[in-house]
Amino acid sequence: MTVRFPGLNKAVHGGRGAAREEYRNREALDFSASLNPLPPQLTRGVSLDSIREYPDDQYISLKEVIARHHGRSPDEISVGNGSVEVIRTLCHTVLKHGSVAEIPPHTFSEYALSARLAGAEISEKTGAQIDLSFMCNPDNPSGILTRREQVIEYLTDVKTRGGILCVDEAFIDLADPAQSVSDIRDPDLFVLCSLTKSFSMAGVRFGYGIGDPGLIAAMEVMRPPWTVNVFAETMAMQAFEKFPDLERSRRYITDERSRICREAIRLGLTPSEASANYVLLETGEDVAGLTAAMFNHGILVRDCTSFGLPTCIRVAVREREENDRLLEALTFCLR
């Protein structure tokens, strides 16, 4: 049997599901997955009749709700089984063998993997001709937020080099939604969105993208049918009713993130200037020993070696008492 993509491995992610086998069945607070610690409550159930029927593969009602939230049209919305599927669909729609995807170093590894699976070459250089460029805002893993006007400037640069800019705004609703570019109509701009982080519903798997109607139509052909199940569709539509409640989450995250950063500095660590619900901590040495020691104290943190940052860990902002346990474990393990 001939394998199409020898040498490629699955991307590394946070969360207990990505933990090593010996970690998986042990009790630990998971600071490696960055989810809203105070999410709005979603309570609506799914009827038995809905379960028995196939979903509407055009997702007309769902796209209307999403479009209304962003001030766009339903034909500018593509949906998927999590934002990763939307990334894969985008790459297989716009890239081919010999295409060039511009991906910054130290970022979400699914960008490069999806581009390579579509046959593209990866470039970290700026200034070259490209077909697609990825930008994560806020950045993952640093949590640093790029201002809206700077994103627009970068879009102009990408357009002059012949490319489409994909801005991943998965965490922006927990940082500063005013910096979003999801309202901008431009044929060379695609905005990637997710409800996973803001509504702490990682197990549901729902993501969507916003872009030019021509691009969206092509992506909808590329997307396999019925990728959004009835549970995800129902919870997503309810979540869009709850977006005003995220203001409370943002205030809480800002206060707790500041407290974590202050304590990290006291412990000799260097925190990133994060605006999101997580922070990158530079330790100055390889973190393999630290991550193991932290787990032995009941704390799972994100080893950022897979981001190309072997001396850094990423920690999520959780509830105050849980953040206290994080800081206590860091204090013990770093002494």
Residue frames as qw, qx, qy, qz and C-alpha x, y, z in Angstrom:
[[0.000, 0.888, 0.460, 0.000, 0.00, 0.00, 0.00],
 [0.400, 0.330, -0.012, 0.855, 1.28, 3.46, -0.90],
 [0.257, -0.727, -0.468, 0.431, 0.77, 6.14, 1.76],
 [0.315, 0.833, 0.228, 0.393, 0.18, 9.67, 0.47],
 [0.097, -0.895, 0.189, -0.392, 1.70, 11.59, 3.37],
 [0.851, -0.143, -0.355, 0.359, 4.62, 9.66, 4.86],
 [0.456, 0.118, -0.298, 0.830, 6.36, 11.46, 7.69],
 [0.272, -0.465, -0.021, -0.842, 3.37, 13.59, 8.72],
 [0.255, -0.227, -0.850, 0.402, 2.03, 13.17, 12.24],
 [0.227, -0.791, -0.535, -0.193, -1.13, 14.37, 13.91],
 [0.053, 0.658, -0.197, 0.725, -0.91, 17.81, 15.50],
 [0.391, -0.190, -0.718, 0.544, -0.38, 18.07, 19.24],
 [0.301, -0.655, -0.249, -0.646, -3.18, 19.65, 21.29],
 [0.132, -0.293, 0.633, -0.704, -3.87, 20.49, 24.92],
 [0.774, -0.189, -0.046, -0.603, -6.49, 18.82, 27.09],
 [0.637, -0.345, 0.663, -0.188, -6.58, 15.52, 28.93],
 [0.900, 0.367, 0.208, -0.111, -7.28, 13.66, 25.70],
 [0.581, 0.727, -0.316, 0.183, -3.85, 14.70, 24.46],
 [0.411, -0.720, 0.528, -0.185, -2.06, 13.79, 27.68],
 [0.284, 0.384, -0.878, -0.041, 0.33, 10.88, 27.75],
 [0.687, -0.218, -0.643, -0.258, -1.22, 7.51, 28.52],
 [0.501, -0.174, -0.681, 0.505, 0.15, 7.42, 32.04],
 [0.042, 0.009, 0.257, -0.965, -1.48, 10.80, 32.78],
 [0.330, -0.240, -0.532, -0.742, -4.89, 10.11, 31.31],
 [0.620, -0.464, -0.597, -0.211, -6.61, 8.26, 34.13],
 [0.468, -0.235, -0.507, 0.685, -5.17, 10.23, 37.02],
 [0.108, -0.896, -0.418, 0.101, -6.85, 13.09, 38.82],
 [0.431, -0.152, 0.069, 0.887, -5.54, 16.51, 37.82],
 [0.215, 0.816, 0.248, -0.476, -6.75, 20.02, 37.16],
 [0.652, 0.350, 0.445, 0.504, -6.40, 20.64, 33.44],
 [0.046, -0.826, 0.019, 0.561, -4.72, 24.00, 32.75],
 [0.363, -0.178, 0.660, 0.633, -3.58, 22.83, 29.30],
 [0.134, 0.539, 0.707, 0.437, -6.97, 23.41, 27.62],
 [0.064, -0.114, -0.157, 0.979, -7.97, 27.07, 27.47],
 [0.169, -0.558, -0.729, -0.360, -11.73, 27.27, 28.03],
 [0.238, -0.586, 0.014, -0.775, -13.94, 29.93, 29.57],
 [0.212, -0.012, -0.841, 0.498, -13.92, 29.35, 33.36],
 [0.247, 0.381, 0.551, -0.700, -17.29, 31.15, 33.73],
 [0.007, -0.120, -0.712, -0.692, -19.25, 30.23, 30.59],
 [0.546, -0.022, 0.034, -0.837, -22.89, 31.22, 30.03],
 [0.461, 0.021, 0.854, -0.241, -25.24, 28.39, 30.86],
 [0.452, 0.163, -0.579, -0.659, -26.70, 26.50, 27.89],
 [0.442, -0.028, 0.762, -0.472, -29.70, 24.39, 28.84],
 [0.715, 0.327, -0.080, -0.613, -31.74, 23.65, 25.73],
 [0.611, -0.133, 0.779, 0.043, -32.14, 19.96, 24.91],
 [0.244, 0.261, -0.693, -0.626, -32.62, 18.04, 21.66],
 [0.783, 0.072, 0.223, -0.577, -35.88, 16.33, 20.80],
 [0.643, -0.064, 0.757, 0.095, -36.06, 12.65, 19.90],
 [0.652, 0.684, 0.323, -0.049, -37.58, 13.59, 16.53],
 [0.191, 0.912, -0.341, -0.124, -34.51, 15.74, 15.78],
 [0.411, -0.492, 0.760, 0.108, -32.20, 12.84, 16.57],
 [0.705, 0.241, 0.667, 0.004, -34.09, 10.56, 14.22],
 [0.559, 0.809, 0.182, -0.010, -33.81, 12.93, 11.26],
 [0.676, 0.182, 0.086, 0.709, -30.80, 13.95, 9.18],
 [0.160, -0.643, -0.129, 0.737, -29.66, 17.53, 9.83],
 [0.486, 0.859, 0.145, -0.069, -30.25, 20.16, 7.16],
 [0.787, -0.044, 0.168, 0.592, -26.91, 19.92, 5.35],
 [0.290, 0.656, 0.144, 0.682, -27.24, 23.52, 4.17],
 [0.418, -0.396, -0.500, 0.647, -27.70, 24.62, 7.80],
 [0.080, 0.627, 0.332, 0.700, -29.87, 27.51, 6.66],
 [0.465, -0.830, -0.247, -0.185, -31.30, 28.47, 10.08],
 [0.738, -0.472, -0.023, 0.481, -27.90, 28.15, 11.78],
 [0.500, 0.176, 0.216, 0.820, -26.17, 30.28, 9.15],
 [0.089, -0.768, -0.319, -0.549, -28.86, 32.95, 9.46],
 [0.610, -0.772, -0.153, 0.092, -28.22, 33.17, 13.22],
 [0.699, -0.254, 0.124, 0.657, -24.44, 33.38, 12.71],
 [0.341, 0.450, 0.321, 0.760, -24.76, 35.94, 9.92],
 [0.259, -0.859, -0.288, -0.336, -27.04, 38.16, 12.01],
 [0.682, -0.647, -0.066, 0.333, -24.52, 38.12, 14.89],
 [0.581, -0.238, 0.268, 0.731, -21.67, 39.26, 12.65],
 [0.264, 0.744, 0.031, -0.613, -23.63, 41.62, 10.39],
 [0.041, -0.313, 0.783, 0.536, -23.04, 39.38, 7.38],
 [0.735, 0.177, -0.223, -0.616, -25.12, 37.29, 4.97],
 [0.878, -0.164, 0.422, -0.157, -25.81, 33.54, 5.28],
 [0.872, 0.472, -0.011, 0.130, -24.00, 32.90, 1.99],
 [0.236, 0.772, -0.478, 0.348, -20.84, 34.22, 3.66],
 [0.568, -0.499, 0.551, -0.354, -20.89, 31.50, 6.36],
 [0.699, 0.205, -0.680, -0.084, -19.31, 28.03, 6.28],
 [0.687, -0.535, 0.313, -0.379, -19.75, 25.61, 9.20],
 [0.622, 0.345, -0.701, 0.059, -17.85, 22.57, 10.41],
 [0.858, -0.410, -0.307, 0.037, -17.21, 19.98, 13.09],
 [0.606, -0.617, 0.036, 0.501, -14.93, 22.30, 15.04],
 [0.185, 0.909, -0.197, -0.318, -12.70, 25.02, 13.64],
 [0.387, -0.418, 0.745, 0.348, -10.05, 22.44, 12.70],
 [0.545, 0.394, 0.720, 0.171, -12.39, 20.94, 10.12],
 [0.302, 0.925, 0.174, -0.152, -13.01, 24.43, 8.73],
 [0.176, -0.761, 0.512, 0.357, -9.22, 24.91, 8.44],
 [0.495, -0.062, 0.814, 0.295, -8.91, 21.61, 6.57],
 [0.474, 0.668, 0.572, 0.030, -11.78, 22.52, 4.25],
 [0.119, 0.947, -0.090, -0.283, -10.31, 25.96, 3.56],
 [0.282, -0.590, 0.658, 0.374, -6.88, 24.52, 2.74],
 [0.478, 0.140, 0.828, 0.258, -8.26, 21.83, 0.44],
 [0.383, 0.810, 0.433, -0.099, -10.35, 24.48, -1.31],
 [0.186, 0.968, -0.114, -0.123, -7.67, 27.11, -2.01],
 [0.227, -0.686, 0.665, 0.191, -4.40, 25.17, -1.95],
 [0.951, 0.298, -0.031, -0.077, -2.93, 22.54, -4.24],
 [0.850, -0.146, 0.154, 0.483, 0.43, 20.93, -4.97],
 [0.504, 0.314, 0.131, 0.794, 2.97, 23.73, -5.36],
 [0.203, -0.870, -0.212, -0.396, 0.91, 26.36, -3.49],
 [0.395, 0.210, -0.503, 0.739, 2.59, 28.36, -0.74],
 [0.493, -0.762, -0.389, -0.161, 1.07, 28.87, 2.70],
 [0.216, 0.529, -0.402, 0.715, 2.62, 31.51, 4.96],
 [0.727, -0.577, -0.364, -0.081, 2.50, 30.42, 8.59],
 [0.072, -0.812, 0.425, -0.393, 4.33, 32.21, 11.42],
 [0.481, 0.156, -0.806, 0.309, 6.56, 30.16, 13.72],
 [0.070, -0.063, -0.738, 0.668, 5.33, 29.12, 17.17],
 [0.507, 0.021, 0.023, -0.861, 1.63, 28.94, 16.37],
 [0.798, 0.071, 0.423, -0.423, -1.28, 26.48, 16.15],
 [0.278, -0.331, 0.827, 0.359, 0.12, 23.40, 14.43],
 [0.566, 0.459, 0.680, -0.086, -3.08, 22.54, 12.54],
 [0.350, 0.833, -0.093, -0.418, -2.40, 25.37, 10.07],
 [0.056, 0.606, -0.732, -0.306, 0.79, 23.80, 8.73],
 [0.384, 0.007, 0.923, -0.004, -0.55, 20.25, 8.85],
 [0.537, 0.617, 0.500, -0.286, -3.71, 21.16, 6.93],
 [0.323, 0.815, -0.283, -0.390, -1.73, 23.10, 4.33],
 [0.096, -0.448, 0.862, 0.214, 0.69, 20.19, 3.83],
 [0.484, 0.227, 0.836, -0.124, -2.19, 17.73, 3.49],
 [0.522, 0.761, 0.244, -0.298, -3.50, 19.92, 0.67],
 [0.811, 0.353, 0.194, 0.425, -0.08, 19.71, -1.05],
 [0.116, 0.966, -0.053, 0.224, 1.22, 23.17, -0.19],
 [0.629, 0.182, -0.373, 0.657, 4.69, 24.26, 0.83],
 [0.431, -0.829, -0.314, 0.169, 5.12, 26.14, 4.11],
 [0.441, 0.485, -0.121, 0.746, 6.90, 29.49, 4.33],
 [0.435, -0.686, -0.394, 0.430, 7.72, 31.50, 7.43],
 [0.349, -0.064, 0.159, 0.921, 9.16, 34.35, 5.35],
 [0.222, 0.796, 0.398, -0.399, 7.28, 37.59, 4.84],
 [0.079, 0.686, -0.319, -0.649, 7.35, 39.48, 1.56],
 [0.132, -0.123, 0.881, 0.438, 7.14, 36.48, -0.78],
 [0.561, -0.007, -0.398, -0.726, 4.28, 35.59, -3.12],
 [0.192, -0.009, 0.912, -0.362, 1.82, 33.33, -1.35],
 [0.326, -0.307, -0.724, -0.525, -1.57, 31.67, -1.77],
 [0.607, -0.657, -0.385, -0.227, -2.74, 31.63, 1.84],
 [0.227, 0.393, -0.543, 0.706, -1.56, 33.23, 5.08],
 [0.585, -0.556, -0.590, -0.006, -2.62, 32.36, 8.62],
 [0.047, 0.433, -0.374, 0.819, -2.84, 34.75, 11.55],
 [0.490, -0.469, -0.723, 0.126, -4.06, 33.72, 15.01],
 [0.021, 0.336, -0.176, 0.925, -5.60, 36.62, 16.94],
 [0.341, -0.819, 0.461, -0.040, -5.22, 36.48, 19.89],
 [0.446, 0.519, -0.729, -0.029, -2.09, 34.50, 19.24],
 [0.929, -0.306, 0.147, -0.150, -1.83, 30.93, 20.42],
 [0.608, -0.445, -0.621, 0.216, 0.16, 30.19, 22.58],
 [0.313, 0.100, -0.301, 0.895, 1.14, 33.70, 23.72],
 [0.084, -0.719, -0.649, 0.234, -2.35, 35.18, 24.03],
 [0.161, -0.381, 0.070, 0.908, -1.10, 38.48, 22.59],
 [0.398, 0.720, 0.554, -0.125, -3.83, 40.41, 20.79],
 [0.325, 0.055, 0.370, 0.869, -3.16, 42.29, 17.54],
 [0.225, 0.499, 0.285, -0.787, -5.19, 45.47, 17.14],
 [0.610, 0.593, 0.514, -0.110, -7.83, 45.59, 14.42],
 [0.326, 0.901, -0.153, -0.243, -6.06, 48.31, 12.43],
 [0.195, -0.588, 0.754, 0.217, -2.86, 46.24, 12.37],
 [0.588, 0.173, 0.790, 0.029, -4.76, 43.20, 11.09],
 [0.527, 0.791, 0.259, -0.170, -6.21, 45.35, 8.30],
 [0.081, 0.839, -0.472, -0.259, -2.72, 46.57, 7.41],
 [0.379, -0.299, 0.861, 0.158, -1.50, 42.98, 7.22],
 [0.631, 0.484, 0.596, -0.106, -4.47, 42.06, 5.03],
 [0.389, 0.882, -0.102, -0.248, -3.39, 44.74, 2.58],
 [0.119, -0.649, 0.725, 0.198, 0.12, 43.29, 2.54],
 [0.540, 0.028, 0.841, 0.019, -1.16, 39.74, 1.94],
 [0.594, 0.690, 0.360, -0.204, -3.38, 40.96, -0.91],
 [0.248, 0.856, -0.366, -0.269, -0.43, 42.62, -2.66],
 [0.140, -0.458, 0.869, 0.125, 1.35, 39.24, -2.57],
 [0.508, 0.099, -0.669, -0.534, -1.56, 37.41, -4.16],
 [0.244, -0.058, -0.938, 0.238, -2.85, 35.62, -1.10],
 [0.549, -0.603, -0.381, -0.436, -5.90, 35.09, 1.08],
 [0.026, 0.376, -0.642, 0.667, -5.57, 35.97, 4.76],
 [0.653, -0.435, -0.600, -0.155, -7.17, 33.60, 7.28],
 [0.095, -0.480, 0.470, -0.735, -7.56, 35.27, 10.68],
 [0.556, -0.281, -0.780, 0.062, -8.26, 32.76, 13.43],
 [0.228, -0.482, 0.216, -0.818, -10.37, 34.53, 16.08],
 [0.630, -0.261, -0.731, -0.032, -11.11, 31.47, 18.21],
 [0.476, -0.378, -0.552, 0.571, -10.25, 33.31, 21.45],
 [0.132, 0.315, 0.061, 0.938, -11.19, 36.90, 20.58],
 [0.469, -0.615, -0.360, -0.521, -14.54, 36.90, 22.40],
 [0.743, -0.562, -0.275, 0.237, -12.66, 36.20, 25.65],
 [0.531, -0.092, -0.007, 0.842, -10.16, 39.00, 24.90],
 [0.114, 0.511, 0.108, -0.845, -11.60, 42.05, 23.09],
 [0.520, 0.480, 0.692, 0.141, -14.28, 41.44, 20.45],
 [0.210, 0.913, 0.061, -0.345, -13.93, 45.06, 19.30],
 [0.141, -0.629, 0.624, 0.441, -10.68, 43.99, 17.61],
 [0.645, 0.230, 0.724, 0.082, -12.46, 41.43, 15.42],
 [0.118, 0.361, -0.463, -0.801, -12.40, 41.81, 11.63],
 [0.282, 0.261, 0.922, 0.053, -15.34, 39.46, 11.09],
 [0.318, 0.748, 0.412, -0.411, -17.50, 42.38, 9.88],
 [0.042, 0.652, -0.415, -0.633, -15.14, 43.29, 7.03],
 [0.831, 0.441, 0.333, -0.068, -16.16, 42.17, 3.54],
 [0.098, 0.745, -0.562, -0.346, -13.10, 41.51, 1.42],
 [0.912, 0.276, -0.216, -0.215, -12.67, 38.71, -1.15],
 [0.607, 0.414, -0.596, 0.323, -9.21, 37.96, 0.26],
 [0.198, -0.387, 0.624, -0.649, -10.21, 37.78, 3.93],
 [0.711, -0.257, -0.619, -0.213, -11.45, 34.65, 5.70],
 [0.269, -0.512, 0.507, -0.639, -12.24, 34.77, 9.44],
 [0.576, -0.079, -0.814, 0.023, -12.21, 31.57, 11.46],
 [0.424, -0.455, 0.277, -0.732, -14.44, 31.39, 14.55],
 [0.477, -0.086, -0.868, 0.105, -15.26, 28.90, 17.28],
 [0.572, -0.615, -0.061, -0.539, -17.70, 28.56, 20.16],
 [0.822, -0.079, -0.514, 0.233, -15.52, 25.96, 21.87],
 [0.426, 0.102, -0.440, 0.784, -13.47, 28.36, 23.98],
 [0.200, -0.316, 0.088, -0.923, -16.02, 31.06, 24.80],
 [0.742, -0.278, -0.065, -0.607, -18.78, 28.68, 25.84],
 [0.277, -0.423, 0.833, -0.224, -16.55, 25.90, 27.23],
 [0.861, 0.211, 0.289, -0.362, -18.09, 23.27, 24.95],
 [0.028, 0.580, -0.749, -0.320, -15.03, 21.50, 23.53],
 [0.381, 0.017, 0.924, -0.014, -16.82, 18.15, 23.45],
 [0.555, 0.610, 0.401, -0.399, -19.57, 19.45, 21.16],
 [0.466, -0.071, 0.575, 0.669, -17.27, 20.35, 18.25],
 [0.349, 0.820, 0.448, 0.076, -18.56, 23.35, 16.34],
 [0.311, -0.448, 0.187, 0.817, -16.69, 25.97, 14.33],
 [0.489, 0.762, 0.423, 0.031, -17.45, 28.25, 11.44],
 [0.446, -0.150, 0.261, 0.843, -15.82, 30.57, 8.95],
 [0.259, 0.850, 0.297, -0.349, -16.79, 33.90, 7.37],
 [0.368, -0.294, 0.501, 0.726, -15.66, 34.90, 3.90],
 [0.291, 0.317, -0.384, -0.817, -16.45, 35.83, 0.33],
 [0.804, 0.185, 0.291, -0.485, -19.57, 34.06, -1.04],
 [0.726, 0.511, -0.428, -0.168, -17.58, 32.51, -3.88],
 [0.180, 0.431, -0.830, 0.305, -15.04, 31.01, -1.49],
 [0.503, -0.099, 0.636, -0.576, -17.77, 29.85, 0.90],
 [0.844, 0.297, -0.018, -0.446, -19.69, 28.14, -1.92],
 [0.622, 0.470, -0.626, 0.025, -16.56, 26.23, -2.93],
 [0.051, -0.340, 0.809, -0.477, -15.85, 25.27, 0.68],
 [0.690, 0.014, 0.409, -0.597, -19.39, 23.98, 1.15],
 [0.850, 0.357, -0.306, -0.238, -18.86, 21.66, -1.81],
 [0.420, 0.457, -0.731, 0.284, -15.57, 20.45, -0.31],
 [0.359, -0.307, 0.638, -0.608, -17.08, 19.95, 3.17],
 [0.165, -0.129, -0.973, -0.092, -18.45, 16.42, 3.78],
 [0.444, -0.485, -0.386, -0.647, -22.23, 16.32, 4.36],
 [0.712, -0.602, -0.277, -0.233, -23.80, 16.54, 7.83],
 [0.562, 0.245, -0.516, 0.598, -20.60, 17.41, 9.65],
 [0.177, -0.254, 0.419, -0.854, -22.50, 19.45, 12.25],
 [0.252, -0.307, -0.917, -0.008, -24.76, 17.13, 14.23],
 [0.305, -0.708, -0.450, -0.451, -28.07, 18.12, 15.78],
 [0.612, -0.627, -0.305, 0.373, -26.59, 18.48, 19.28],
 [0.459, -0.164, 0.092, 0.868, -23.92, 20.90, 18.04],
 [0.023, 0.451, 0.439, 0.776, -26.41, 22.85, 15.92],
 [0.434, -0.746, -0.473, -0.175, -28.86, 23.23, 18.81],
 [0.597, -0.583, -0.182, 0.520, -26.20, 24.32, 21.31],
 [0.389, 0.056, 0.226, 0.891, -24.63, 26.72, 18.81],
 [0.102, -0.603, -0.443, -0.656, -27.91, 28.47, 18.11],
 [0.536, -0.767, -0.349, 0.049, -28.54, 28.85, 21.84],
 [0.625, -0.301, -0.051, 0.718, -24.99, 30.15, 22.40],
 [0.242, 0.341, 0.267, 0.868, -25.56, 33.06, 20.02],
 [0.352, -0.778, -0.372, -0.364, -28.35, 34.23, 22.34],
 [0.709, -0.644, -0.167, 0.235, -25.86, 34.37, 25.21],
 [0.624, 0.390, -0.076, 0.673, -23.03, 36.46, 23.77],
 [0.142, -0.807, 0.085, -0.566, -23.80, 39.50, 25.99],
 [0.814, -0.578, 0.017, -0.062, -23.08, 37.28, 29.02],
 [0.846, 0.171, -0.130, 0.488, -19.45, 36.95, 27.93],
 [0.071, 0.797, -0.186, 0.571, -18.69, 40.44, 29.29],
 [0.706, -0.635, 0.216, -0.227, -18.78, 38.98, 32.81],
 [0.959, -0.013, 0.086, 0.269, -16.35, 36.27, 31.70],
 [0.552, 0.610, -0.099, 0.560, -13.94, 38.81, 30.20],
 [0.247, -0.816, 0.237, -0.465, -13.84, 40.89, 33.38],
 [0.863, -0.448, 0.225, -0.065, -13.15, 37.83, 35.50],
 [0.900, 0.230, 0.052, 0.366, -10.46, 36.51, 33.15],
 [0.301, 0.773, -0.173, 0.531, -8.68, 39.88, 33.10],
 [0.466, -0.750, 0.303, -0.359, -8.51, 40.02, 36.90],
 [0.920, -0.281, 0.273, 0.024, -7.38, 36.42, 37.37],
 [0.802, 0.452, -0.011, 0.391, -4.87, 36.54, 34.50],
 [0.091, 0.831, -0.273, 0.477, -3.27, 39.63, 36.04],
 [0.672, -0.612, 0.347, -0.232, -3.00, 37.84, 39.38],
 [0.966, 0.039, 0.176, 0.185, -1.40, 34.77, 37.78],
 [0.594, 0.653, -0.104, 0.458, 1.10, 36.98, 35.93],
 [0.212, -0.834, 0.321, -0.396, 2.07, 38.89, 39.08],
 [0.817, -0.434, 0.370, -0.088, 2.73, 35.65, 40.94],
 [0.907, 0.317, 0.089, 0.262, 4.61, 34.18, 37.97],
 [0.322, 0.795, -0.249, 0.450, 6.97, 37.17, 37.96],
 [0.505, -0.710, 0.383, -0.307, 7.51, 36.73, 41.69],
 [0.924, -0.158, 0.346, 0.037, 8.53, 33.12, 40.99],
 [0.327, -0.523, 0.572, 0.541, 11.10, 34.20, 38.40],
 [0.504, 0.380, 0.718, 0.294, 9.00, 33.41, 35.31],
 [0.031, 0.264, -0.224, -0.937, 8.35, 35.75, 32.38],
 [0.441, 0.517, 0.704, -0.206, 4.67, 35.92, 31.38],
 [0.255, 0.326, 0.535, 0.737, 3.53, 37.00, 27.94],
 [0.176, 0.168, 0.163, -0.956, 1.50, 40.19, 27.54],
 [0.003, -0.300, -0.922, -0.244, -1.62, 38.10, 27.06],
 [0.379, -0.027, 0.039, -0.924, -5.13, 39.41, 26.50],
 [0.663, -0.080, -0.609, -0.427, -6.80, 36.00, 26.30],
 [0.801, -0.470, 0.096, -0.359, -7.89, 33.37, 28.82],
 [0.943, -0.108, -0.006, 0.313, -4.40, 31.87, 28.98],
 [0.043, -0.939, 0.334, 0.067, -0.83, 33.05, 29.38],
 [0.853, 0.336, -0.296, 0.267, 2.55, 31.81, 28.14],
 [0.542, -0.807, 0.232, 0.032, 5.19, 31.45, 30.83],
 [0.623, 0.596, -0.447, 0.238, 8.89, 31.48, 29.89],
 [0.835, -0.548, -0.005, 0.051, 10.90, 29.43, 32.38],
 [0.012, 0.858, -0.510, -0.055, 14.41, 29.77, 30.93],
 [0.163, -0.362, 0.916, 0.063, 15.01, 26.02, 30.73],
 [0.386, -0.059, -0.822, -0.415, 13.52, 22.88, 29.23],
 [0.529, -0.263, 0.240, -0.770, 10.09, 22.34, 30.77],
 [0.691, -0.019, -0.691, -0.210, 9.83, 18.54, 30.55],
 [0.380, -0.067, -0.764, 0.518, 10.81, 18.12, 34.19],
 [0.192, 0.025, 0.317, -0.928, 8.54, 20.95, 35.32],
 [0.637, -0.043, -0.325, -0.698, 5.46, 19.62, 33.50],
 [0.654, -0.084, -0.751, 0.034, 6.01, 16.17, 35.05],
 [0.228, -0.065, -0.642, 0.729, 6.48, 17.66, 38.52],
 [0.367, -0.026, 0.065, -0.928, 3.37, 19.79, 38.11],
 [0.698, -0.102, -0.531, -0.469, 1.33, 16.75, 37.17],
 [0.526, -0.090, -0.771, 0.348, 2.57, 14.94, 40.25],
 [0.009, -0.177, -0.481, 0.858, 1.04, 17.85, 42.16],
 [0.269, 0.562, 0.753, -0.211, -2.27, 17.45, 40.38],
 [0.239, 0.788, 0.007, -0.567, -1.82, 20.13, 37.70],
 [0.683, 0.285, 0.527, 0.419, -1.72, 19.50, 33.93],
 [0.060, 0.794, -0.105, -0.596, -0.09, 22.38, 32.01],
 [0.774, 0.626, 0.095, -0.002, 0.63, 22.77, 28.30],
 [0.605, -0.375, 0.417, 0.565, 4.21, 21.90, 27.39],
 [0.427, 0.828, 0.023, -0.363, 4.89, 24.26, 24.48],
 [0.430, -0.364, 0.692, 0.451, 7.64, 22.19, 22.87],
 [0.496, 0.438, 0.711, 0.238, 5.23, 21.36, 20.03],
 [0.213, 0.955, 0.185, -0.091, 5.02, 25.11, 19.34],
 [0.655, 0.485, -0.159, 0.556, 8.80, 25.24, 19.05],
 [0.175, -0.742, 0.275, -0.585, 9.02, 26.78, 22.54],
 [0.762, -0.097, -0.624, 0.145, 10.64, 24.07, 24.71],
 [0.306, 0.017, -0.544, 0.781, 11.31, 26.46, 27.60],
 [0.337, -0.139, 0.061, -0.929, 7.70, 27.62, 27.90],
 [0.028, 0.358, 0.924, -0.128, 4.45, 26.39, 29.37],
 [0.276, -0.317, -0.273, -0.866, 0.96, 27.71, 28.66],
 [0.049, -0.272, -0.842, 0.463, -1.58, 27.87, 31.48],
 [0.174, -0.590, -0.574, -0.541, -5.28, 28.57, 31.23],
 [0.207, -0.231, 0.375, -0.874, -7.18, 30.92, 33.52],
 [0.407, -0.344, -0.838, -0.120, -9.58, 28.82, 35.60],
 [0.467, -0.790, -0.296, -0.266, -11.70, 29.53, 38.69],
 [0.086, -0.840, 0.373, -0.385, -9.96, 31.42, 41.49],
 [0.760, -0.471, 0.424, -0.146, -9.56, 28.46, 43.86],
 [0.932, 0.231, 0.189, 0.205, -8.16, 26.36, 41.03],
 [0.432, 0.785, -0.195, 0.399, -5.76, 29.15, 40.06],
 [0.442, -0.753, 0.414, -0.256, -4.60, 29.17, 43.68],
 [0.917, -0.161, 0.360, 0.062, -3.73, 25.47, 43.32],
 [0.734, 0.597, 0.003, 0.323, -1.80, 26.24, 40.11],
 [0.093, 0.854, -0.318, 0.401, 0.25, 28.91, 41.86],
 [0.688, -0.570, 0.417, -0.166, 0.88, 26.70, 44.88],
 [0.945, 0.108, 0.253, 0.178, 2.14, 23.90, 42.61],
 [0.542, 0.735, -0.112, 0.392, 4.37, 26.29, 40.64],
 [0.257, -0.837, 0.370, -0.312, 5.81, 27.64, 43.88],
 [0.830, -0.364, 0.421, -0.029, 6.65, 24.13, 45.08],
 [0.895, 0.292, 0.244, 0.234, 8.02, 22.82, 41.76],
 [0.459, 0.785, -0.092, 0.405, 10.21, 25.87, 41.07],
 [0.461, -0.853, 0.230, -0.089, 11.83, 26.14, 44.46]]
